Amino acid sequence: MMTYLLGSIRSEFGLSPAQAGMLGSASFVGMAVGAMGSGVLADRFGRKPVFQVSMIIWGVGSYLCSTAHSPVELGAYRVLLGLGMGMELPLAQTLMSEFIRRASGASTWR
C-alpha cells in the first residue's frame, strides 16, 4: 500500500527522496523487532495470546497512520504497524500448523 501512497505523502509533507525512503522503510524496522521478539513472547505467554495482541497492535498502528499530522508521527506509527506485522508473520504459520489436522491416509514427506 505504501508504494502507491508514497508519492502523495511525499508531496503532502514536502519530503525529499531520502526522507520518503526512510518513511517507506519505517515499517520494516518494526517488522524486524516484532519478528525477533514474538518468538520469545510466544514461548512465555503462548502463541495464541501473542498472535491476538499482534493483530491489535497492527490494527491500532494502521488506524494511527491515518491520523498522522507530520512525517515524524507517520514514521512512528509505521514502526508500530510494522511491529504488529512482524509479530504476526512467524506466529501465523505456526498456529495454522497446530489447527489444521493432517488428512488421514495421507503420505508423509520422506
Backbone as ProteinMPNN parsed JSONL, in Angstrom:
{"seq_chain_A": "MMTYLLGSIRSEFGLSPAQAGMLGSASFVGMAVGAMGSGVLADRFGRKPVFQVSMIIWGVGSYLCSTAHSPVELGAYRVLLGLGMGMELPLAQTLMSEFIRRASGASTWR", "coords_chain_A": {"N_chain_A": [[0.831, -1.18, 0.0], [1.945, 1.222, 0.766], [3.656, 1.797, -1.321], [2.031, 2.776, -3.355], [0.976, 5.025, -2.17], [3.069, 6.638, -1.399], [4.045, 8.662, -3.128], [2.027, 10.645, -3.035], [2.079, 11.206, -0.293], [4.643, 12.164, -0.072], [4.515, 14.563, -1.546], [2.544, 15.897, -0.068], [3.692, 16.315, 2.484], [6.028, 17.521, 1.729], [8.492, 16.111, 1.34], [11.909, 15.06, 0.956], [13.554, 12.855, -1.422], [15.138, 11.046, 0.085], [14.036, 11.269, 2.668], [11.458, 10.355, 2.135], [12.048, 7.742, 1.443], [13.008, 6.776, 3.899], [10.698, 6.988, 5.405], [9.084, 5.189, 4.038], [10.426, 2.857, 4.649], [10.117, 2.547, 7.342], [8.281, 0.768, 8.492], [9.555, -1.66, 8.137], [11.568, -1.693, 10.016], [10.088, -1.925, 12.381], [8.951, -4.413, 11.804], [11.175, -6.124, 11.874], [11.949, -5.966, 14.579], [9.575, -6.867, 15.785], [9.354, -9.486, 14.741], [11.624, -10.686, 15.82], [11.092, -10.515, 18.532], [8.657, -11.825, 18.922], [8.811, -14.612, 19.072], [10.072, -15.152, 21.542], [8.191, -13.982, 23.261], [5.978, -15.587, 22.63], [6.816, -18.062, 23.561], [6.803, -17.572, 26.266], [4.184, -16.573, 26.929], [2.408, -17.911, 25.305], [1.355, -18.862, 21.999], [-1.139, -18.148, 20.863], [-2.298, -15.947, 22.464], [-0.28, -13.995, 22.041], [-0.382, -13.739, 19.295], [-2.95, -12.65, 19.043], [-2.575, -10.178, 20.346], [-0.719, -9.106, 18.585], [-2.327, -8.641, 16.349], [-3.971, -6.655, 17.331], [-2.088, -4.599, 17.797], [-1.224, -4.206, 15.16], [-3.628, -3.331, 13.984], [-4.189, -0.983, 15.472], [-1.909, 0.506, 14.864], [-2.299, 0.8, 12.102], [-4.648, 2.335, 12.047], [-3.735, 4.653, 13.391], [-1.86, 5.592, 11.572], [-3.486, 6.76, 9.698], [-4.215, 9.072, 10.937], [-2.056, 10.738, 11.197], [-0.257, 13.791, 11.466], [2.156, 14.769, 10.791], [5.317, 14.005, 9.186], [7.073, 12.756, 10.957], [5.411, 11.76, 12.952], [3.907, 9.983, 11.353], [5.937, 8.216, 10.603], [6.597, 7.083, 13.107], [4.185, 5.809, 13.698], [4.144, 4.022, 11.614], [6.26, 2.362, 12.294], [5.148, 1.18, 14.563], [2.963, -0.153, 13.351], [4.448, -1.929, 11.764], [5.64, -3.416, 13.785], [3.486, -4.91, 14.808], [2.872, -6.369, 12.464], [5.262, -7.77, 12.078], [5.296, -9.375, 14.362], [3.122, -10.98, 13.868], [3.567, -12.483, 11.483], [5.506, -14.758, 11.789], [4.14, -16.196, 13.762], [1.637, -16.823, 12.704], [1.994, -18.871, 10.802], [2.859, -20.981, 12.412], [0.689, -21.302, 14.172], [-1.289, -22.023, 12.327], [-0.398, -24.528, 11.496], [-0.86, -25.93, 13.82], [-3.634, -25.969, 14.083], [-4.716, -27.153, 11.79], [-5.529, -30.318, 10.812], [-3.738, -33.245, 9.871], [-4.497, -34.956, 6.939], [-6.191, -38.075, 7.048], [-4.63, -41.038, 6.113], [-2.936, -39.811, 4.432], [0.143, -39.526, 2.787], [3.374, -39.267, 4.269], [6.009, -36.835, 4.148], [9.097, -37.756, 2.822]], "CA_chain_A": [[0.0, 0.0, 0.0], [2.797, 2.411, 0.874], [4.216, 2.063, -2.644], [1.082, 3.587, -4.117], [0.676, 6.271, -1.457], [4.263, 7.398, -1.039], [4.13, 9.869, -3.945], [1.111, 11.643, -2.477], [2.579, 11.569, 1.033], [5.844, 12.963, -0.287], [4.133, 15.925, -1.925], [1.756, 16.498, 1.023], [4.58, 16.74, 3.566], [7.214, 18.157, 1.162], [9.639, 15.292, 1.727], [12.962, 14.767, -0.017], [13.559, 11.42, -1.731], [15.713, 10.295, 1.211], [13.046, 11.243, 3.746], [10.368, 9.471, 1.694], [12.559, 6.378, 1.557], [13.033, 6.41, 5.315], [9.311, 6.803, 5.822], [8.625, 3.944, 3.44], [11.111, 1.733, 5.286], [9.898, 2.549, 8.794], [7.575, -0.44, 8.933], [10.478, -2.79, 8.146], [12.251, -1.657, 11.314], [9.149, -2.529, 13.319], [8.791, -5.837, 11.493], [12.353, -6.849, 12.362], [11.851, -6.036, 16.045], [8.431, -7.717, 16.112], [9.65, -10.886, 14.417], [12.606, -11.203, 16.776], [10.525, -10.594, 19.87], [7.433, -12.627, 19.04], [9.123, -15.98, 19.485], [10.318, -15.136, 22.988], [6.9, -13.724, 23.906], [5.114, -16.756, 22.43], [7.277, -19.112, 24.481], [6.437, -17.201, 27.635], [2.753, -16.347, 27.134], [1.61, -18.732, 24.402], [1.265, -18.297, 20.652], [-2.445, -17.55, 20.57], [-2.426, -14.592, 23.022], [0.66, -13.083, 21.391], [-0.951, -13.504, 17.963], [-4.068, -11.72, 19.202], [-2.008, -8.865, 20.652], [-0.106, -8.593, 17.358], [-3.399, -8.131, 15.498], [-4.398, -5.376, 17.924], [-1.033, -3.623, 17.515], [-1.286, -3.945, 13.727], [-4.823, -2.53, 13.734], [-4.015, 0.349, 16.069], [-0.914, 1.191, 14.039], [-2.94, 1.156, 10.829], [-5.547, 3.463, 12.304], [-2.963, 5.842, 13.731], [-1.25, 6.105, 10.336], [-4.465, 7.611, 9.007], [-4.421, 10.308, 11.694], [-0.772, 11.433, 11.344], [-0.228, 15.175, 11.017], [3.518, 15.118, 10.392], [6.051, 12.819, 8.748], [7.659, 12.075, 12.12], [4.293, 10.995, 13.52], [3.609, 8.886, 10.441], [7.028, 7.25, 10.728], [6.442, 6.362, 14.38], [3.026, 4.926, 13.571], [4.515, 2.934, 10.693], [7.068, 1.426, 13.085], [4.179, 0.426, 15.375], [2.281, -1.044, 12.425], [5.402, -2.977, 11.428], [5.815, -4.269, 14.962], [2.384, -5.878, 14.788], [3.039, -7.249, 11.304], [6.4, -8.648, 12.333], [4.908, -10.354, 15.38], [2.098, -11.861, 13.314], [4.004, -13.354, 10.392], [6.002, -16.077, 12.195], [3.166, -16.903, 14.597], [0.507, -17.296, 11.9], [2.348, -20.168, 10.208], [2.906, -21.981, 13.482], [-0.686, -21.533, 14.624], [-2.001, -22.73, 11.272], [0.001, -25.938, 11.527], [-1.454, -26.556, 15.001], [-5.078, -26.089, 13.952], [-5.103, -27.977, 10.649], [-5.151, -31.715, 11.015], [-3.226, -33.956, 8.709], [-5.525, -35.836, 6.365], [-5.95, -39.493, 7.346], [-4.201, -41.791, 4.95], [-2.028, -39.019, 3.619], [1.526, -39.976, 2.929], [4.262, -38.286, 4.898], [7.169, -36.479, 3.32], [10.285, -38.558, 3.151]], "C_chain_A": [[0.879, 1.247, 0.0], [3.392, 2.78, -0.484], [3.322, 3.005, -3.437], [0.838, 4.954, -3.469], [1.879, 7.185, -1.252], [4.421, 8.68, -1.862], [3.25, 10.99, -3.402], [1.589, 12.117, -1.109], [3.794, 12.479, 0.892], [5.486, 14.405, -0.655], [3.355, 16.628, -0.809], [2.65, 17.066, 2.115], [5.843, 17.44, 3.058], [8.496, 17.424, 1.501], [10.648, 15.179, 0.592], [12.889, 13.276, -0.354], [14.113, 10.558, -0.586], [14.717, 10.176, 2.368], [11.882, 10.318, 3.39], [10.797, 8.015, 1.79], [12.599, 5.891, 2.991], [11.629, 6.157, 5.843], [8.751, 5.499, 5.275], [9.228, 2.709, 4.101], [10.835, 1.606, 6.775], [9.211, 1.278, 9.275], [8.506, -1.65, 8.983], [11.284, -2.846, 9.438], [11.362, -2.314, 12.368], [8.971, -4.02, 13.081], [9.967, -6.652, 12.009], [12.288, -7.026, 13.874], [10.719, -6.985, 16.451], [8.7, -9.185, 15.861], [10.642, -11.491, 15.405], [11.992, -11.4, 18.161], [9.343, -11.531, 20.013], [7.701, -14.056, 19.479], [9.327, -16.088, 20.983], [9.005, -14.934, 23.739], [5.967, -14.924, 23.786], [5.527, -17.906, 23.341], [6.836, -18.823, 25.908], [4.937, -17.159, 27.872], [1.846, -17.219, 26.267], [1.432, -18.042, 23.055], [-0.047, -17.568, 20.402], [-2.603, -16.15, 21.179], [-1.491, -13.579, 22.357], [0.177, -12.757, 19.982], [-2.097, -12.498, 18.046], [-3.577, -10.299, 19.498], [-1.375, -8.264, 19.395], [-1.159, -8.031, 16.409], [-3.917, -6.785, 16.013], [-3.37, -4.293, 17.618], [-1.064, -3.226, 16.044], [-2.475, -3.037, 13.396], [-4.705, -1.117, 14.265], [-3.005, 1.154, 15.252], [-1.483, 1.636, 12.707], [-3.854, 2.355, 10.999], [-4.764, 4.75, 12.553], [-2.265, 6.436, 12.508], [-2.205, 7.042, 9.608], [-4.692, 8.939, 9.719], [-3.162, 11.166, 11.806], [-0.822, 12.828, 10.739], [1.16, 15.621, 10.582], [4.235, 13.858, 9.932], [6.69, 12.05, 9.906], [6.602, 11.203, 12.791], [3.99, 9.771, 12.659], [4.685, 7.809, 10.515], [6.919, 6.43, 12.001], [5.275, 5.384, 14.307], [3.317, 3.768, 12.621], [5.414, 1.911, 11.39], [6.144, 0.561, 13.944], [3.415, -0.575, 14.516], [3.184, -2.218, 12.057], [5.66, -3.928, 12.577], [4.723, -5.335, 15.007], [2.493, -6.859, 13.644], [4.155, -8.256, 11.545], [6.098, -9.714, 13.372], [3.982, -11.407, 14.774], [2.664, -12.887, 12.346], [4.566, -14.7, 10.852], [4.968, -16.882, 12.994], [2.023, -17.492, 13.777], [0.801, -18.669, 11.307], [2.339, -21.278, 11.259], [1.507, -22.31, 13.974], [-1.477, -22.323, 13.59], [-1.658, -24.213, 11.294], [-0.575, -26.658, 12.75], [-2.941, -26.83, 14.818], [-5.521, -26.996, 12.81], [-4.604, -29.393, 10.881], [-4.614, -32.297, 9.721], [-4.312, -34.897, 8.217], [-5.182, -37.288, 6.658], [-5.591, -40.21, 6.044], [-3.249, -41.021, 4.066], [-0.59, -39.503, 3.844], [2.355, -38.865, 3.57], [5.418, -38.006, 3.971], [8.365, -37.303, 3.753], [11.496, -37.968, 2.507]], "O_chain_A": [[0.58, 2.219, -0.694], [3.608, 3.959, -0.762], [3.804, 3.918, -4.107], [0.528, 5.924, -4.16], [1.721, 8.372, -0.964], [4.889, 9.688, -1.334], [3.677, 12.142, -3.32], [1.509, 13.307, -0.803], [3.953, 13.442, 1.643], [6.082, 15.35, -0.139], [3.5, 17.837, -0.629], [2.406, 18.163, 2.617], [6.65, 17.907, 3.862], [9.481, 18.043, 1.904], [10.284, 15.201, -0.583], [12.229, 12.516, 0.355], [13.606, 9.466, -0.326], [14.576, 9.112, 2.97], [11.381, 9.586, 4.243], [10.006, 7.153, 2.173], [12.267, 4.74, 3.275], [11.4, 5.235, 6.625], [8.027, 4.787, 5.971], [8.615, 1.641, 4.111], [11.279, 0.645, 7.404], [9.528, 0.769, 10.35], [8.285, -2.567, 9.774], [11.643, -3.929, 9.901], [11.818, -3.151, 13.147], [8.854, -4.801, 14.026], [9.778, -7.754, 12.525], [12.545, -8.115, 14.388], [10.885, -7.806, 17.353], [8.325, -10.038, 16.666], [10.524, -12.656, 15.783], [12.337, -12.343, 18.872], [9.052, -11.989, 21.118], [6.888, -14.647, 20.191], [8.816, -17.008, 21.622], [8.731, -15.62, 24.724], [5.244, -15.246, 24.729], [4.674, -18.643, 23.836], [6.531, -19.744, 26.666], [4.457, -17.649, 28.894], [0.635, -17.254, 26.484], [1.367, -16.816, 22.969], [-0.063, -16.495, 19.799], [-3.012, -15.234, 20.465], [-1.877, -12.431, 22.136], [0.313, -11.622, 19.526], [-2.199, -11.599, 17.212], [-4.111, -9.331, 18.957], [-1.479, -7.06, 19.16], [-0.902, -7.037, 15.729], [-4.256, -5.896, 15.233], [-3.736, -3.186, 17.222], [-0.944, -2.046, 15.715], [-2.343, -2.09, 12.62], [-5.078, -0.16, 13.587], [-3.217, 2.335, 14.979], [-1.182, 2.732, 12.234], [-3.834, 3.281, 10.188], [-5.086, 5.802, 12.0], [-2.099, 7.653, 12.42], [-1.775, 8.006, 8.976], [-5.306, 9.843, 9.151], [-3.194, 12.216, 12.447], [-1.355, 13.028, 9.647], [1.326, 16.725, 10.063], [3.804, 12.752, 10.256], [6.831, 10.829, 9.838], [6.865, 10.056, 13.152], [3.835, 8.663, 13.172], [4.374, 6.618, 10.492], [7.126, 5.216, 11.98], [5.371, 4.26, 14.799], [2.8, 2.665, 12.801], [5.332, 0.718, 11.1], [6.336, -0.651, 14.04], [3.241, -1.726, 14.916], [2.741, -3.367, 12.04], [5.875, -5.121, 12.361], [5.003, -6.515, 15.217], [2.237, -8.05, 13.819], [4.01, -9.443, 11.254], [6.593, -10.837, 13.273], [4.054, -12.584, 15.129], [2.272, -14.054, 12.39], [4.125, -15.726, 10.334], [4.932, -18.109, 12.907], [1.497, -18.55, 14.122], [-0.068, -19.541, 11.313], [1.86, -22.383, 11.004], [1.179, -23.48, 14.171], [-2.257, -23.205, 13.951], [-2.537, -25.058, 11.127], [-0.758, -27.874, 12.715], [-3.457, -27.818, 15.341], [-6.615, -27.557, 12.87], [-3.419, -29.627, 11.114], [-4.994, -31.885, 8.625], [-4.971, -35.56, 9.018], [-4.027, -37.694, 6.536], [-6.21, -39.981, 5.005], [-2.799, -41.539, 3.044], [-0.192, -39.838, 4.96], [2.059, -37.68, 3.42], [5.767, -38.824, 3.12], [8.591, -37.508, 4.945], [12.597, -38.497, 2.663]]}, "name": "protein", "num_of_chains": 1, "seq": "MMTYLLGSIRSEFGLSPAQAGMLGSASFVGMAVGAMGSGVLADRFGRKPVFQVSMIIWGVGSYLCSTAHSPVELGAYRVLLGLGMGMELPLAQTLMSEFIRRASGASTWR"}
